[in-house]
């Protein structure tokens, strides 16, 4: 997907984000963004590229696919691979997610290891550090959420990590408050090879619009149902067409694993489903630059997270 896709609807925005003419040596490379679930990886990537591509939630394991996001600047093009959080899997979907995250480490020029400044270094972080020992890629420790701690607490947190791994660099940031992100980009550019621009100036992701739309719907369902339906939700866009008046019609199905979960998603007299649709529609309209008619349905696919055939239909497979 590119910003050009929205140019007819929002020409001023598209024009404003075109990079300036390139001068001198140009760098390009791929950066894996890894870390435990819920440390702010997707928030960081969205903030860096200036568009909402990866969904955000306070629930662990929100990101399920490896999402490629592209930042183009005059001197460099940086391609971020936002990965599922590395965790101990409990079902086949979880196994796929961890495999996707770990496989990404072999394909990149450098790695962002994102940690939460408000959380102590624990078994989850050590699990990731052990896997990083096997890679020869430069690893930058990104200490996120520093806006939530006292400044005096930052150095002990950093020392705790640097005593356990030889990081190529350390950058404390707040992705939410956009603090120190320029320093993070300056640091990572040190490890990018000289190279061409792989993608057009206005391209921000390799993900098709349908997938992003499905993820935005899933984000709202996760947010509104809270702990009632942890991760039994999948969304598939069945139809996405532009009408003669340039409005976009989208029909999407929300899949759950139990009849009781279907009732929760629909809510009393359809109230929950309407709220999911209203919140999702706002983000989708911002994404597409068009008025959107969103038609949501709910179906049950029992135990879909442990069924290979259904996982493949939802876009999860072994090829990654």
Beta strands, then each sheet from edge to edge (+ up, - down):
strand 1: 27-34
strand 2: 67-73
strand 3: 76-82
strand 4: 110-116
strand 5: 138-144
strand 6: 169-172
strand 7: 234-242
strand 8: 248-256
strand 9: 292-300
sheet 1: 2+ 3- 1- 4- 5- 6-
sheet 2: 7+ 8- 9-
end
